[in-house]
Amino acid sequence: MGAVLDTGPASTSLNRQVLSLALPALGALIAEPLFVLADSAMVGHLGAVSLAGLSLASTILTTTVGLFVFLAYATTATTARLFGAGGPASTECGWRSCWGWGREQSSEWVPLGSLR
């Protein structure tokens, strides 16, 4: 006996909202490897030395993006939860708690500063 899925208007609206958020996020994740692929296709016409340089640079770029993507994943869930719980003041607290810094340090170290 499986669970019955609700396919009413509210469920469809929620599915559309989730999809409207998920598709741009997927596009953002796919963009960087596609840029590297396009660069490789264009630079490949310049010769082996140029392609070797691009290979090294794209490896460093892809590795750096992969290593630091945790910052986006770590702050997004906490910030969204706190924003839903109480507005912009809670969002600022969420950013500070994710980064582990106090208020006086957050404006110096967090790239966007405080979220006001």
N, C-alpha and C positions, 0 to 999 in steps of 0.2 A: 504494500500500500504506500504509494509515493505521495509526496506533498502536492497539493493543488496550487498551481501558480496563478496569481492574480493577473489577469490581462485587461483590467479595466482602464478607464481613462487616466486615473492617477498613476497607475503603474507605467503606462505608455509615456506620460509626461516626465516621470522620473527617469525612464530609460533614455529619453531624448536629452535630458539635462546631463546625464552621465556621459552619453556619447558626445555631446557638445564640448565637454571638458576633456574627454579621453582622446579624441582625434587630434586636436592641436598638440597635446602632450606627446602623442606618438610621432607626430610630424617633427617636433623638436628633437626627439631622440634619434630619428632617422636622418635628420639633416646633416649632421657632422660626418658620418661615414659616406654619405652621398657626395658631399663636397670633396672629400679625399679621393673618391673614385673619379669625379670629374677632373680634379687636378692631375691625377695620374694619367688620364686619357689625353689631356692637353700637353703635359710635360713629356709624355712618351714620345712625341714627335720631335723633341729637341735633342734626344740622344741618351746614351746609356749613363753618362756621368750626371746629367741633370735628373734623370729618373732615380738614380741612386741617392742623390741629395734629397729629393722629395720623399723617397722611401724612409730615410732616416727621420726627416722632419715629421712626416705623417705618423710614424710609429711613436714618436715622442708626444705629439698632439693627442693621439688616440689614447695612449696610456695615461696622460695627465687628465684628460676628460674623464676617463674611467675611474681613476683614483679619487677625483674630487666630486664626483656626482653624488656621493653620500651626503654632501652638504645640503643639496637640494632635497634629497629624500628625508634627511633627518629633521629639517626645519619645516617642511611643508605640512606634515601630519599634525605636528604640535601646534603650529601657528593656526591652521584651519580649525582645530578643535577649540583653541582658546578664543579665536575670533568669533566662532559660533556661540561660545558661552558668554561673551560679554563685550565685544566691540574692540575698537582700536587700542585701548589701554591694555587689554589682555593680550593683544597681538604683540605689543612691544615686550611684555613680560615673557611671552612664548619665545621670541627671538633671543632674548637674553638668557633664558633657561637652556635653550638648545645650544647656544654658543658657550655657555658657562661663564659669562662675564657679568660684572656689575654695570650699573648705569653709567658711571663715569668712564668706564673703559669701552662700552659698546659704541659710543660715537667715534672713538678713535680707531677701533679695529674692525667693526662690522662694516663691510663695503658700503652699504646704503645708509649707515647711521641709524638713528632711531626712526621708527615708522610713524611719524605724525603727519 
